[in-house]
């Protein structure tokens, strides 16, 4: 099936899948960790009587910004996954939310690893379309 946008451009599935895979394998673990950081209780140390250096930035604001951005991305990922069909959503959940290995997924689902990878690739294309409000992973020819 050829996927077109409103300008009649054709989706480059292979590049789109590669973009989404890179996000889930490289950025997603960090994003999940940043979204769980409790920034509200973090305070800058105050040491009286010590010479002060000029401040370049505000570390607490930076932490808040990273946390807010990560929380937005996590919410976007969850929302994009909720729009997926089964078994695509299930495989994405097992692989990237529960961090299961392919052999464990194979034993749990009775699908071969190869078929599981095909389902994940299809899920990546669905995810790319569902996530465009947050970030556009799609690549056009």
N, C-alpha and C positions, 0 to 999 in steps of 0.2 A: 504494500500500500504506500502510495506517495503522499506525503504530508505537505500541504501548501499553506502559505500565509495569505493575507489579503492582497499582497502585491504579487502573488503567483510565484513566489520564490519557493524553491524545494529545500526541505530540511535535510541537512547532512546528518543522518542518523549516527554514523560512526563517530564523528567529531562531537556531537551532542552527548552521546553515551560516554565518551572519554571525559568530557567536562564534568558531567554529573558524578561519574565514578571517582574522579580526582577529588571532588568536593567531599564525597562520603568517606573516602579512605584517608584523606590528608587533613581536611579542615573540620569535618564534622566532630571528631573526638575533642578537638580544642574548643569548638563552639559550645558543645555540651558542657564542658568543664567550666568555661567562662560564664555560662548562664547560671551555674549553680554557686558561683562565688558570692559570699555574703559581704557586700561592700558597705552596707549600712553601719556595721559595727566597727569598721576600720577607721582609725583616726591617725593623723600625722603626729609623730612624737614632738613634744615641745620641751626644749631644754633651755631653761633660763640662764642668763649669764654667759652663754657661749657666743662666739662671733658668728654672724650669719652670712651665708653666701647669698648671692642674688638668686632668686628663684626663676627658673625658666618656664616651668609649668606647674600645674596643680595635680599631684599624683592621685588624689581622691576623685577629682573630676575625670581623669583619665580612666580610673577603675570603673567609675559609674558609666562612662560612655561605652567602654568595652562590654560591661555587663548588660547595658540596655540594648546594644547592638546584637549581642549574642542571644539575648532573650527574644528579640524580634525575629532573628533567623530561626531559632528553635520553634517558635510559634508558626512561622511560615512553613517550615518543614513538616510539622504535624498537620497543618491544614492541607498542604499539598498531598500528603499521604492519605488523608481521609477521603479524598476524591478518587482514589485508585480502586480498581476492581481486584477481586481475589483471583488467583493466588498471589498477584503481584505485591500487594500490600503486605501479605503474610511473609513472603520471602524477604522483602526489604526490612521488615521488622526483625526477623530472625538474624539476618546478616549484619545490619548496621545499628540496630537499637539494642539488641541483646548480645551482639558481638560473638555470634556462634560461628564455628568453623564449618566448612562445606561438608565434611564427613558427618558431623552432628546433625546438620540440616537434612542431609540425605537420609539418615536413620530415622529422623522424626517425621519427614514428609513422604517417604517412599518415592521421591523423585530422584533421578540420577543427578550427579553434580553438574553434568553438561546441560541437562534440561533446566536445572536451577539457575545456572548462569544465563541461559536464554530468557528465563522469566525475569531475572534481575535486569537484564538489558532492556526488555520491554518496559519494566517499571521505571527505569531511568528516563526513558522518553516521556512517559506519563508524568513523571516528576518534573521534568523540564517545563512542560506546559503548565502544570499546576503551581509552579513556583515563580512564574514570571512577574508577579506583583512585588516580589522581594528582590529577585535577581534573575536575569535572563541567561540561562545556560545554553540556549539553542544556538546552533550554528547553521547558517544558510549557505547554499551553493550559489 
